[in-house]
Amino acid sequence: MSSEGSQTDADPIRAAGEAAAELRERYDGLRRVESRIADLGEGRVEAAADAYRRAHRVLDQYEEDAVGSGDFKSYVQFEGAFANATSVDDDALAAEAFAAADDAVDKRRLSGSDFAAAREALDPAEAYVDLLTERDDAGDDYRAARKAARDAHDDLADRLSELQEVADMADADLDADVERLRDPVEEYNESVREAFRTFYRSASAREVLDFVERADDTPFVDIDLPPPDLREYVDEYGAGEEPLPTLLEYADYSNSKLDHYVDDAGALRTAVAVHKTYLNRIDGEPLTIDWPPAPGDELSYEIDELIPLVSRIADNETVATLRSVRDLARSDEYERLRRAAEVRHALDPPELALLDSGAIDDRVREAERTLELVEDVLAETDRD
């Protein structure tokens, strides 16, 4: 098997496994920080963090006005606000830090160094702010990892479905000489396209639309019928004897110039000019054989119906090639060739390499195991 094949198949499997491991790690990390908070008491941690934030807000708010010989009113307000901010129970977390911070500014005259000392005294309480921040970050990481794991699970499920489809194609004989089928089909398709191009350019518009209507009545031929007003114009006006490319050219003429070529310039513009898209879209593609082709019985019947139609526009060699495809469709080896063609057409090179090497079953089992692992981790780490 090619290294490209290994890399292509391994990516969704490896990505899902890595996403599951990341989710497990983030889940465990969140549980650990939550356990630390629970051991301390969530309410006590939040109270200490709130007190720390309040104390710092007061310090920031009053430092400029309350130091030195500043505003006495601000000094009084600061002392009251800071005492209130640092007032915690004796058994509160970081109680000593709050008391030390309050003592640092419990003076008649404050300096910048006193505010710095108060901030330094509060440092032990900052650990509880950090602990709550750590919990929030861990929660964000967990949620992101869970989303990534769900996405990786879905990608792997899709890939497993694809691999199972590949495994179902193991019955194909990839050593079959598909070119024995492809060559005559491609030869016929190109010949009939060219035959129709020649017919379209040289036959009258009336004959081309007659052929299109006959083709529409032929099983397996999917072609659009001409618009009724176009069909009526081609049948009733002499311009219908001209080839369609000529009518399309006329449609671009000015009225004065067009009067020299057709009896009723307005009728041509009404019937032809408005249907340029349809007329330019007509080609021989509906007469071609699909690739990969249909099962033998269906293809044989399709060709039986095509031969009388194609014989109207194509040469004997093209019809003979079509008959040779029909003969092959009726042969004992056709289904083996068609199945090989079908599989080769459906799969890209890495998937073909998996099938050809016999590694597909192992890859399916690996994807199944990994998918089950991811599902287990998603279930075990669900916090809803």
C-alpha positions in Angstrom: 0.0 0.0 0.0 1.3 3.5 -0.8 2.4 5.8 1.9 -0.2 8.3 0.6 -2.9 5.8 1.2 -1.7 5.2 4.8 -1.6 8.9 5.5 -5.0 9.6 4.0 -6.7 6.8 6.0 -4.9 7.3 9.2 -5.7 11.0 9.6 -9.3 10.8 10.8 -8.5 7.8 12.9 -5.5 9.4 14.5 -7.2 12.7 14.9 -10.1 11.1 16.7 -7.8 9.2 19.0 -5.8 12.4 19.8 -9.0 14.4 20.4 -10.3 11.7 22.8 -7.0 11.8 24.7 -7.0 15.6 24.8 -10.6 15.6 26.1 -9.7 13.1 28.8 -6.8 15.3 29.9 -8.8 18.5 30.0 -11.6 16.7 31.9 -9.2 15.4 34.5 -7.5 18.8 34.7 -10.9 20.5 35.4 -11.8 17.8 38.0 -8.5 18.4 39.8 -8.9 22.2 40.1 -12.5 21.7 41.2 -11.4 19.2 43.8 -8.9 21.7 45.2 -11.6 24.3 45.4 -14.0 21.9 47.0 -11.4 20.9 49.6 -11.0 24.5 50.6 -14.7 25.2 50.3 -16.0 26.9 47.2 -17.8 29.6 49.1 -14.6 30.4 51.2 -12.5 30.6 48.0 -15.0 32.9 46.3 -15.2 35.1 49.4 -11.5 35.5 49.6 -11.2 36.3 46.0 -14.0 38.8 46.2 -12.4 40.5 49.2 -9.0 40.6 47.4 -10.6 42.3 44.4 -12.5 44.8 46.5 -9.4 45.7 48.5 -7.4 46.3 45.3 -10.3 48.5 43.8 -10.2 50.6 47.0 -6.4 51.0 46.8 -6.5 52.0 43.2 -9.4 54.4 43.7 -8.1 56.4 46.7 -4.3 56.2 46.4 -3.8 59.5 44.6 -6.1 61.5 46.9 -5.5 59.9 50.3 -1.7 60.0 50.5 0.4 62.8 52.1 -1.5 66.0 52.8 -4.1 65.2 50.3 -7.9 65.5 50.6 -8.8 64.6 54.3 -12.3 63.6 53.2 -10.8 61.1 50.8 -8.5 59.8 53.5 -11.5 59.1 55.8 -13.5 57.5 53.0 -10.6 55.3 52.1 -10.0 54.1 55.7 -13.7 53.2 56.0 -13.9 51.6 52.5 -10.6 49.6 53.0 -11.5 48.4 56.4 -14.9 47.2 55.1 -13.2 45.5 52.1 -10.7 43.6 54.3 -13.1 42.8 57.0 -13.3 39.0 56.9 -14.0 36.3 59.5 -11.1 35.1 61.6 -11.3 31.7 60.0 -11.6 33.0 56.4 -9.0 32.1 53.9 -6.1 34.5 53.9 -7.6 36.2 57.0 -4.1 37.2 58.2 -3.3 38.7 54.8 -6.4 40.9 54.9 -5.6 41.9 58.5 -2.0 42.7 57.6 -3.1 44.8 54.7 -5.5 46.8 56.9 -2.7 47.4 59.4 -0.4 48.7 56.7 -2.7 51.6 56.0 -4.1 52.1 59.5 -2.2 55.4 60.0 -3.0 59.1 60.4 -0.9 60.0 57.4 -0.4 57.7 54.4 2.4 57.5 51.9 2.8 55.7 48.6 4.9 53.1 50.4 1.9 52.3 52.7 -0.3 51.5 49.7 2.5 49.3 48.3 2.8 47.5 51.6 -0.9 46.9 51.7 -0.8 45.5 48.2 2.1 43.2 49.2 0.2 42.1 52.3 -2.7 41.1 50.1 -0.5 38.8 47.9 -1.4 35.5 49.7 -5.1 36.1 48.9 -4.3 36.5 45.2 -3.9 32.7 45.1 -7.6 32.3 45.4 -8.3 34.6 42.5 -5.8 32.6 40.5 -7.5 29.4 41.6 -10.9 30.6 40.3 -9.3 31.8 37.1 -7.6 28.4 36.7 -11.0 26.8 37.1 -12.6 29.1 34.4 -9.7 28.4 32.0 -9.9 24.7 32.6 -13.7 24.9 31.9 -13.0 26.7 28.7 -10.4 24.1 27.7 -12.7 21.3 28.6 -15.5 22.6 26.5 -13.3 23.3 23.5 -11.8 19.8 23.8 -15.3 18.3 24.0 -16.4 20.1 20.9 -13.2 19.0 19.1 -13.8 15.4 20.2 -17.4 15.4 18.9 -16.3 16.9 15.6 -13.5 14.2 15.3 -16.1 11.5 16.2 -18.3 12.7 13.4 -15.5 12.9 10.9 -14.4 9.4 11.9 -17.9 8.0 11.6 -18.1 9.4 8.0 -14.7 7.9 7.2 -15.7 4.5 8.7 -18.7 4.5 6.4 -16.5 5.2 3.5 -14.1 2.5 4.5 -16.9 0.0 4.8 -18.1 0.9 1.3 -14.6 0.3 0.1 -14.6 -3.1 1.9 -17.8 -4.0 0.2 -16.0 -3.6 -3.1 -13.5 -6.3 -2.3 -15.3 -8.7 -4.7 -14.0 -6.7 -7.7 -11.2 -8.2 -9.7 -8.8 -5.2 -9.9 -6.5 -7.2 -12.2 -9.3 -7.3 -14.8 -8.3 -5.6 -18.1 -10.8 -2.7 -17.9 -9.4 -1.1 -21.0 -11.1 -3.9 -23.1 -14.3 -2.3 -22.0 -13.2 1.3 -21.8 -11.6 1.6 -25.2 -14.7 0.8 -27.3 -17.0 2.8 -25.1 -14.7 5.9 -25.4 -14.3 5.3 -29.1 -18.0 5.2 -29.6 -18.7 8.2 -27.4 -16.2 10.4 -29.2 -17.5 9.2 -32.6 -21.1 9.9 -31.8 -20.3 13.3 -30.4 -18.5 14.3 -33.6 -21.3 12.8 -35.7 -23.8 14.9 -33.9 -21.7 18.0 -34.3 -21.5 17.4 -38.0 -25.2 16.8 -38.2 -26.0 19.9 -36.2 -23.9 22.1 -38.4 -25.1 20.7 -41.8 -28.7 19.5 -41.4 -31.6 21.8 -41.5 -33.0 23.1 -38.3 -36.2 21.2 -39.0 -34.3 17.9 -39.4 -32.3 18.5 -36.2 -35.4 19.2 -34.1 -37.1 16.1 -35.7 -34.1 14.1 -34.5 -34.3 15.6 -31.0 -37.9 14.7 -30.7 -37.2 11.1 -31.9 -34.4 10.9 -29.4 -36.7 12.0 -26.6 -38.9 9.0 -27.5 -36.0 6.6 -27.2 -35.5 4.8 -23.8 -32.4 5.9 -21.9 -31.9 9.0 -24.0 -32.3 12.1 -21.8 -32.7 15.1 -24.0 -34.7 18.3 -23.7 -37.5 18.8 -26.2 -37.5 22.0 -28.3 -39.7 24.8 -27.0 -43.1 24.8 -28.8 -42.7 28.2 -30.4 -39.3 27.3 -31.8 -40.7 24.0 -33.2 -43.6 25.9 -34.8 -41.4 28.5 -36.4 -39.0 25.9 -37.9 -41.9 23.9 -39.3 -43.9 26.9 -40.8 -41.2 29.3 -42.1 -38.8 28.7 -44.9 -35.9 29.6 -42.6 -36.4 26.2 -41.0 -34.6 24.7 -44.0 -31.4 26.5 -42.8 -29.0 24.9 -40.4 -29.4 25.9 -36.8 -26.0 27.7 -36.7 -27.3 29.9 -39.5 -30.5 30.7 -37.7 -28.4 31.6 -34.6 -26.2 33.9 -36.8 -29.4 35.5 -38.2 -30.6 36.2 -34.7 -27.6 38.6 -34.2 -28.3 40.6 -37.4 -30.0 44.0 -37.3 -33.6 44.2 -38.5 -32.6 45.9 -41.8 -30.0 43.2 -42.6 -32.2 40.4 -41.4 -34.9 41.4 -43.9 -32.6 40.3 -46.7 -32.5 36.7 -45.4 -35.9 35.8 -43.9 -39.5 36.6 -44.7 -40.4 37.7 -41.2 -37.6 39.2 -39.1 -39.8 39.6 -36.1 -40.9 36.0 -36.1 -37.3 34.8 -36.2 -36.3 37.0 -33.3 -39.3 35.9 -31.3 -38.8 32.2 -31.9 -35.0 31.8 -32.2 -33.2 34.7 -30.4 -35.0 34.0 -27.1 -34.0 30.3 -27.3 -30.3 30.7 -27.9 -29.3 29.0 -24.7 -31.4 25.9 -25.6 -30.0 25.8 -29.2 -26.4 26.2 -28.1 -26.9 23.4 -25.4 -28.0 20.7 -27.9 -25.2 18.2 -28.4 -24.5 14.5 -28.8 -24.0 13.8 -25.1 -27.4 12.1 -24.6 -26.4 9.5 -27.2 -23.3 8.5 -25.3 -22.8 5.5 -23.0 -22.2 6.2 -19.3 -19.0 5.3 -17.6 -18.9 3.0 -15.9 -21.6 1.4 -18.0 -24.8 -0.2 -16.8 -25.2 -3.9 -16.0 -25.1 -6.2 -19.1 -28.8 -6.7 -19.7 -29.6 -3.0 -19.2 -26.8 -1.9 -21.5 -27.6 -4.4 -24.2 -31.2 -3.1 -24.2 -30.1 0.5 -24.2 -27.8 -0.2 -27.2 -30.6 -2.0 -29.1 -32.7 1.2 -28.7 -29.8 3.5 -29.7 -28.7 1.8 -32.9 -31.7 2.9 -35.0 -31.3 6.4 -33.7 -27.6 6.7 -34.0 -27.7 5.2 -37.5 -29.5 8.3 -38.7 -26.5 10.6 -38.1 -23.4 8.4 -37.7 -21.3 6.4 -40.1 -21.2 2.6 -40.3 -18.0 2.5 -38.3 -19.5 4.3 -35.3 -22.6 2.0 -35.4 -20.2 -1.0 -35.6 -18.4 0.2 -32.6 -21.7 0.5 -30.7 -22.6 -3.1 -31.7 -19.2 -4.3 -30.4 -20.0 -2.8 -27.0 -23.3 -4.6 -27.1 -21.6 -7.9 -27.9 -19.3 -7.3 -24.9 -22.2 -6.6 -22.7 -23.7 -9.9 -23.6 -20.5 -11.8 -23.0 -19.6 -13.9 -19.9 -16.7 -11.6 -18.9 -18.7 -8.4 -19.0 -19.8 -8.2 -15.4 -16.3 -8.9 -14.2 -15.0 -6.0 -16.4 -17.8 -3.7 -15.4 -17.4 -4.3 -11.7 -13.7 -3.6 -11.9 -14.5 -0.4 -13.9 -17.1 0.6 -11.4 -14.8 0.2 -8.4 -11.9 1.9 -10.1 -14.1 4.8 -11.0 -15.6 5.1 -7.5 -12.4 5.0 -5.6 -9.4 7.3 -5.4 -5.8 5.9 -5.6 -5.3 5.6 -1.8 -8.6 3.6 -1.4 -7.7 1.4 -4.4 -4.4 0.8 -2.7 -6.1 -0.3 0.5 -8.3 -2.7 -1.5 -5.6 -4.0 -3.7 -3.2 -4.7 -0.7 -5.9 -6.4 1.4 -5.4 -3.9 4.2 -9.0 -2.6 4.1 -10.4 -5.0 6.7 -7.7 -4.0 9.2 -8.4 -0.4 8.6 -12.1 -0.8 9.1 -11.5 -2.6 12.4 -9.0 0.1 13.5 -11.6 2.8 12.7 -14.3 0.9 14.6 -12.2 0.5 17.7 -11.2 4.2 17.7 -14.8 5.3 17.2 -15.9 3.1 20.1 -13.1 4.6 22.2 -14.1 8.2 21.4 -17.7 7.4 22.2 -16.7 5.9 25.6 -14.6 9.0 26.4 -17.4 11.3 25.4 -19.8 9.4 27.7 -17.4 9.3 30.6 -16.5 13.0 30.5 -20.1 14.2 30.0 -20.9 16.9 32.6 -24.5 17.6 31.6 
